[in-house]
Amino acid sequence: MNPVQTEVLYSKALELAELKESDTIIDAYCGIGTISLFAAKKVKKVYGIEIVEAAVLDARENAKNNNITNAEFLLGKSEDVIKDLISKDVQIDTVIVDPPRKGCEESFLRDLASMGIEKIVYVSCNPATLARDMEIMRGLGYKLGAVQPVDMFPGTYHVETVALLSKLDVDKHISVEIELDEMDLTSAESKATYAQIKEYVWNKFQLKVSTLYIAQIKRKCGIELREHYNKSKKEKQIIPQCTPEKEEAIMDALRHFKMI
């Protein structure tokens, strides 16, 4: 290992994540919790997820030894654990993934997209699988932002890379054809972006709402939406449902922006 460059790598990952003190984040493929413990100092809560039981036990011990109390380490497949957290109304702001050389399973990436995860920081040890997974995410409605290679192994061809993925705002990036007589039907959707609705809800209610929840309430109010471009192809997809409290907050925002 290269401890100097390891710190550079993880510091860059957290820099791209633009973490806030109020954030709740996921560290998928967390291993013994190195990234999780780095991030815990900057956020409200970190959930580290790892499929290897021995690594989870080590991560918990590392947190204890470093007096870190806001990092929780969970055993299981990342996609299953994230679904369980969302079903319990845990609002996830950012997901950091640090997969093995084979990269992420496509099903996992599709699950992240379908669950409305808006910011993903991808730490890769294999440029080939990174490029493959970036192309998958592009097709699921994400854009690639900053990319930073880090030379962890001088004198070899191996390189670590940190990449930032952000979910496109559908109000800004979906191309539609609208006939003049359809303007009345679609004008409501143009009054406020998802980002503006989220900001309004946070400022007034101190609640974080996902794009997925906003889309659910828009649909419930009869605001026409195009078919979700990153809809999962799984037959038994588990889709988290908006809670009554967050539904009323979103409704308040829609009324504020005169969308209903």
C-alpha positions as CSV (number, residue, x, y, z in Angstrom):
1,M,0.0,0.0,0.0
2,N,0.9,3.7,-0.4
3,P,-0.3,5.6,2.7
4,V,0.6,9.0,1.3
5,Q,-1.4,8.5,-2.0
6,T,-4.2,6.7,-0.1
7,E,-4.8,9.9,1.8
8,V,-4.7,11.9,-1.5
9,L,-7.1,9.4,-3.1
10,Y,-9.7,9.5,-0.4
11,S,-9.4,13.3,0.2
12,K,-10.1,13.8,-3.5
13,A,-13.2,11.5,-3.3
14,L,-14.6,13.6,-0.4
15,E,-13.7,16.8,-2.2
16,L,-15.8,15.8,-5.2
17,A,-18.6,14.7,-3.0
18,E,-18.9,18.2,-1.6
19,L,-20.2,16.8,1.7
20,K,-22.2,18.9,4.1
21,E,-22.7,18.5,7.9
22,S,-26.3,17.6,7.4
23,D,-25.6,14.8,4.8
24,T,-26.3,11.1,5.2
25,I,-24.0,9.1,2.9
26,I,-23.4,5.5,1.8
27,D,-19.9,4.0,1.4
28,A,-20.6,0.9,-0.7
29,Y,-17.9,-1.9,-0.9
30,C,-16.5,-0.2,2.2
31,G,-14.0,-2.9,3.2
32,I,-12.6,-2.1,6.7
33,G,-14.2,1.3,6.6
34,T,-11.4,3.6,5.5
35,I,-13.4,6.0,3.4
36,S,-16.3,5.8,5.8
37,L,-14.1,7.0,8.7
38,F,-12.6,9.8,6.6
39,A,-16.1,11.0,5.7
40,A,-17.6,10.6,9.1
41,K,-15.9,13.8,10.3
42,K,-17.7,15.8,7.6
43,V,-21.2,14.5,7.7
44,K,-24.1,13.6,9.9
45,K,-24.2,9.9,9.3
46,V,-22.3,7.3,7.3
47,Y,-23.5,3.8,6.4
48,G,-20.7,1.5,5.3
49,I,-21.8,-1.6,3.4
50,E,-19.7,-4.7,2.9
51,I,-20.4,-8.3,1.9
52,V,-17.4,-9.8,3.8
53,E,-18.3,-10.3,7.4
54,A,-14.7,-10.1,8.7
55,A,-14.2,-6.7,7.0
56,V,-17.4,-5.4,8.6
57,L,-16.2,-6.5,12.1
58,D,-12.8,-4.8,11.4
59,A,-14.6,-1.6,10.3
60,R,-16.6,-1.5,13.5
61,E,-13.5,-2.0,15.5
62,N,-11.7,0.8,13.6
63,A,-14.6,3.2,14.3
64,K,-14.5,2.3,18.0
65,N,-10.7,2.8,18.1
66,N,-11.0,6.2,16.5
67,N,-14.0,7.3,18.7
68,I,-16.3,7.7,15.7
69,T,-19.9,7.2,16.6
70,N,-21.7,8.3,13.4
71,A,-20.5,5.5,11.2
72,E,-22.6,2.3,11.0
73,F,-21.3,-0.7,9.2
74,L,-23.8,-3.1,7.7
75,L,-23.3,-6.6,6.3
76,G,-24.8,-7.6,3.0
77,K,-25.0,-6.8,-0.7
78,S,-24.9,-3.1,-1.3
79,E,-28.1,-2.9,-3.4
80,D,-30.1,-4.9,-0.9
81,V,-28.9,-2.8,2.1
82,I,-29.5,0.5,0.3
83,K,-33.1,-0.6,-0.6
84,D,-33.7,-1.5,3.0
85,L,-32.4,1.9,4.3
86,I,-34.6,3.7,1.8
87,S,-37.7,1.6,2.8
88,K,-37.0,2.9,6.3
89,D,-37.2,6.5,4.9
90,V,-33.4,7.1,5.3
91,Q,-32.7,10.0,2.9
92,I,-29.4,9.3,1.1
93,D,-27.6,12.3,-0.2
94,T,-24.5,10.7,-1.8
95,V,-23.2,7.2,-2.5
96,I,-19.5,6.5,-2.7
97,V,-18.6,3.2,-4.4
98,D,-15.1,1.6,-4.3
99,P,-15.7,-1.7,-6.1
100,P,-13.1,-4.4,-6.9
101,R,-11.4,-4.5,-10.3
102,K,-14.4,-6.1,-11.9
103,G,-16.4,-2.9,-11.3
104,C,-20.0,-2.7,-10.3
105,E,-22.7,-5.1,-11.3
106,E,-25.0,-3.5,-13.8
107,S,-28.0,-4.4,-11.7
108,F,-26.5,-2.4,-8.8
109,L,-26.0,0.7,-11.0
110,R,-29.6,0.4,-12.2
111,D,-30.8,0.1,-8.7
112,L,-29.0,3.3,-7.7
113,A,-30.5,5.2,-10.6
114,S,-34.1,3.8,-10.0
115,M,-33.8,4.8,-6.3
116,G,-33.1,8.4,-7.3
117,I,-29.5,8.6,-5.9
118,E,-28.4,12.0,-7.2
119,K,-24.7,12.1,-6.6
120,I,-22.3,9.1,-6.9
121,V,-18.5,9.3,-6.3
122,Y,-16.9,6.3,-8.0
123,V,-13.4,5.2,-6.8
124,S,-11.9,2.7,-9.4
125,C,-8.8,0.6,-9.6
126,N,-9.5,-0.5,-13.2
127,P,-9.9,2.2,-15.9
128,A,-11.5,-0.4,-18.2
129,T,-14.4,-1.3,-15.9
130,L,-14.7,2.4,-14.9
131,A,-15.3,3.4,-18.5
132,R,-17.8,0.6,-18.9
133,D,-19.7,1.6,-15.8
134,M,-19.6,5.3,-16.7
135,E,-21.3,4.4,-20.1
136,I,-24.0,2.5,-18.3
137,M,-24.7,5.4,-15.9
138,R,-24.8,7.9,-18.9
139,G,-27.6,5.8,-20.3
140,L,-29.4,5.9,-17.0
141,G,-29.5,9.7,-16.9
142,Y,-26.2,10.6,-15.2
143,K,-23.5,13.0,-16.4
144,L,-19.8,12.5,-15.8
145,G,-18.2,15.4,-14.0
146,A,-14.7,15.7,-12.6
147,V,-12.3,12.7,-13.1
148,Q,-9.0,12.5,-11.2
149,P,-6.4,9.7,-11.7
150,V,-4.1,9.0,-8.7
151,D,-0.8,7.2,-9.0
152,M,-0.9,4.8,-6.2
153,F,1.7,2.4,-7.6
154,P,4.6,4.3,-9.2
155,G,6.5,2.3,-11.8
156,T,3.5,0.2,-12.7
157,Y,0.6,0.6,-15.2
158,H,-1.9,0.4,-12.3
159,V,-3.8,3.6,-11.5
160,E,-6.6,4.6,-9.2
161,T,-9.3,7.0,-10.4
162,V,-12.0,9.1,-8.7
163,A,-15.0,10.1,-10.8
164,L,-18.1,12.2,-10.0
165,L,-21.5,11.3,-11.4
166,S,-24.5,13.6,-11.1
167,K,-28.1,12.9,-12.0
168,L,-29.3,15.1,-14.8
169,D,-32.2,17.5,-13.9
170,V,-35.0,16.1,-16.1
171,D,-36.5,19.6,-16.3
172,K,-33.4,20.8,-18.1
173,H,-32.2,17.8,-20.0
174,I,-35.2,15.9,-21.5
175,S,-36.0,16.9,-25.0
176,V,-39.7,17.0,-25.8
177,E,-41.9,18.1,-28.8
178,I,-44.9,20.1,-27.7
179,E,-47.7,21.2,-29.9
180,L,-49.2,24.6,-29.2
181,D,-52.5,23.1,-28.0
182,E,-50.5,21.0,-25.4
183,M,-49.0,24.0,-23.7
184,D,-51.6,24.2,-21.0
185,L,-51.1,20.6,-20.1
186,T,-47.3,20.8,-19.6
187,S,-46.8,24.4,-18.4
188,A,-47.1,23.3,-14.7
189,E,-44.0,21.1,-15.0
190,S,-41.9,24.0,-16.3
191,K,-42.6,26.3,-13.3
192,A,-40.0,24.9,-11.0
193,T,-37.1,22.4,-11.3
194,Y,-36.6,19.5,-9.1
195,A,-33.7,21.3,-7.5
196,Q,-35.9,24.3,-6.7
197,I,-38.6,22.1,-5.1
198,K,-36.0,20.4,-3.0
199,E,-34.5,23.7,-1.9
200,Y,-38.0,25.1,-1.0
201,V,-38.9,22.0,1.0
202,W,-35.6,22.0,2.9
203,N,-35.7,25.8,3.7
204,K,-39.3,25.6,5.0
205,F,-39.6,22.1,6.5
206,Q,-36.0,21.0,7.0
207,L,-36.9,17.8,5.1
208,K,-34.8,16.3,2.3
209,V,-36.8,14.9,-0.5
210,S,-35.6,12.9,-3.5
211,T,-36.3,13.4,-7.2
212,L,-38.2,10.1,-7.0
213,Y,-40.5,11.3,-4.3
214,I,-41.2,14.6,-6.2
215,A,-42.0,12.7,-9.4
216,Q,-44.4,10.4,-7.4
217,I,-46.3,13.4,-6.0
218,K,-46.3,15.2,-9.4
219,R,-47.9,12.1,-11.0
220,K,-50.4,11.9,-8.1
221,C,-51.4,15.5,-8.8
222,G,-51.9,14.8,-12.5
223,I,-48.8,16.6,-13.7
224,E,-47.8,14.7,-16.8
225,L,-44.4,13.2,-16.8
226,R,-42.5,11.4,-19.5
227,E,-41.8,7.8,-18.8
228,H,-38.8,7.6,-16.5
229,Y,-35.7,7.3,-18.7
230,N,-33.8,5.3,-16.0
231,K,-36.6,3.0,-15.1
232,S,-35.3,-0.4,-13.9
233,K,-35.8,-3.4,-16.2
234,K,-36.2,-5.7,-13.2
235,E,-39.7,-7.2,-12.9
236,K,-39.7,-7.2,-9.0
237,Q,-38.3,-3.8,-8.5
238,I,-38.7,-2.4,-5.0
239,I,-39.6,1.3,-5.3
240,P,-39.6,3.4,-2.0
241,Q,-42.8,5.4,-1.5
242,C,-43.0,9.0,-0.3
243,T,-44.0,9.3,3.4
244,P,-47.1,11.4,4.2
245,E,-45.0,14.1,5.9
246,K,-42.8,14.5,2.8
247,E,-45.8,14.3,0.5
248,E,-47.5,17.3,2.2
249,A,-44.2,19.2,2.1
250,I,-43.9,18.6,-1.7
251,M,-47.5,19.5,-2.2
252,D,-46.8,22.8,-0.4
253,A,-43.9,23.4,-2.8
254,L,-46.1,22.6,-5.8
255,R,-48.7,25.1,-4.6
256,H,-46.0,27.7,-3.9
257,F,-44.7,27.4,-7.5
258,K,-48.4,27.4,-8.8
259,M,-48.0,24.0,-10.3
260,I,-51.3,22.8,-8.8
